[in-house]
Amino acid sequence: MIGRELLHVIRINLRHPGGLVPGYGQTMLVGANKYGPYTDEEAPKKSLTDALTKALSWLGFAADIHLGRWDDNKYVNQVIAAFEEHERAAPAISDNTSRMDPDDIAGWILRIENVGSLEELRGLMIDGLASAKEAKDAQAYAAIRAACIKCKSMLEKNG
């Protein structure tokens, strides 16, 4: 307690595959403002959020925000343009669209998961996404794209 103020302080250890990252958070629990004394019932939750944010920032999460890039309209416009491009590439969902057969989707994903090289993955991705787009199946498109991203990550990780 500092004078008539009371801070809620929390220390966490965030676990991740590489070990533990400490995080500290604090929020005013009891204080005074222009209306008089107050108690913040949300202080523990705010402190935990603060501690998690700080610990995750050490791992690089939301680095673009912590580096101030979202303060610049040029960066924000680039991100918006990238998302708009992705939305244009994906097929639109409508009630009267044909859907890919679930077995076909599973087949694409199985082939993607068993790919041996980035070049082979690139070819499967192009063909699989084209197939989903032709069927106007946005969910199949998203599933095939996610499988490609996961497989690319694994191939790059394993060298």
N, C-alpha and C positions, 0 to 999 in steps of 0.2 A: 504494500500500500504506500503510495506516494501522496502525502497530504490527504486529500479526500478522493483520490483516484485509485483505482485498482486495475492492474493489467492482468489479462489472462495470457499466460505464456505456455507454449507447448514445444517439446522437442521430439522429433520423430527420426527413425532410421528407415529410409525407404529401401526395400530390397529389390535388387535387379540381378540379372545373370552375372554381372561383374562384381557384385558385392553389395555393400551398404553405402548409402549416401545420407548424411545427416541433413535435417531441415529444421529451422526454427521459425515459429510464427508467434505473433502477439497481437492482441486486440484490447482496446480499452473496455473493461467489463463494467466498472462503475466510474462515472465521471460527472462533469458538470458542463453545461453549455449555456447559451443565453436564456434558456427556459428554466434552468435550475438543474438539480441533480438528476441523473438517469442511470438505469441499469440496462445493459445490452444483453438480451436473452440469446442473441445469435453469436455472442463473442466466442464461445468454444468452436463453433463451426467455422467462423471467420479465421480463427487462429490456425485451425487444421488446414484450411484452404491455403492460407499464407505459407505454412510450412511445406505443404505438398508442392506448391508452385515454386518455392525456392529450391527444394530438393530436385525437382524435375528440371529446373533450369540448368543445374549442374550437369545434367545428362544431355543437354542440348534441346530439350523440348521447348517449343515456341521461341526458338532462338531469334527468328525474324522479328518477333514482337519485342523481345528484350534488347535487341540491337537497334530498336527505333525505326525499323524499316516501314512499319505501318503508319509512321508519322509523315511519310513522303507519298504524295499522290502518284508519282511515277511508278513506284513499286506496287501500290495498291491497284493501279490501272493494269499493270502487267499480270497480276494475279487474277484479276477479274477477266481479262482477255483469255488467259489460259483456261479458266473454268468455262467460259462461254464456248471456246473451241471444243472442249471435251463434250459439252452438252450438244453441240451441233453434230458431232461425230456419232453419238449414240442415237439409236432409233427412237422415235417418239412412241409413247404407249397410247393405244386407242382400243376401244372395245371390240372393234371388228377386225383386229389383226390376226394373222395366222401365228401360231406359236410353234417353236421348235419342239420336237419330240424330246421328252426328258432323257430318253436313252441316247439320243444324238448329243445332247449337252454333256451327259456323263462320258460319252465316248471322246468328245473333244477334250474334256478336262483330264481324262486318263492319258490320252496321247500327250498332252502338254506336260503332265507330271512325269512322264517317262522320257522326255526329250533329252538328248545327249549334248547339244551344243546351243549356243546363242543363235547361230544362223538357222538351225532347225526350228528353234522356238519362234524366231521372227516369222518364218514361213507359216507355221501353224497358227500363230496369232493373226496374221493377215487373213488366212483362209477361214479361221473360226469366227473372227469378228465379222467378216463379210457374210458368212452363212447366217449369223444371228441378225445382222442388219437386213439381209434379204427377207428373212422371216418376220421382220419388224418385231423382234422379241427383245425388249430392253433388259429384261431380267437375265436372259441367256447371254446377252452382250456383256452385262456387268459380271456375270459369273466367269465367263471365258477370259475377260480382261483381268479379273482378280487372280485367276489361276496363272495367267501369263506373268503378272507382276511378281507373284510368289515364286514361281519357277525361276524367273530371271534373277531374283535375289539369291536363291539357293545356288544357281550356277555361278554367279559372281563370287559368292562366299567360298565355294569349294574350288574356285580357280579353274 
